Amino acid sequence: MQMKANREQLSVKLDVELVQAIKQYCEVYALDENDLIQDALHEFMATRQSKVDNVINGYAEMASINSQIAAEFNACESEAYAHIRVVD
């Protein structure tokens, strides 16, 4: 359990139904509402960050593949430009 001295208060407004669900859940499982919400937010944020990291890694991997594709078609593009200049 975390020390209470290291906590800061944040006021949020929740739907009545969600508040009741939280209260019931905490009562059934003998949990502190603040701890439940804090744990849920930590998990939510970690999951979101993981998704963002996956997208970033995907773009980084694609950058290398896109660079290879561009290099492979560079000769074709140069030939096309040369042909266009001859026709003009």
Buried (B, 14 or more C-beta within 10 A) or exposed (E): EEEEEEEEEEEEEEEEEEEEEBEEEBEEEEBEEEEBBEEEEEEEEEEEEEEEEEEEEEEEEEEEEEEEEEEEEEEEEEEEEEEEEEEE
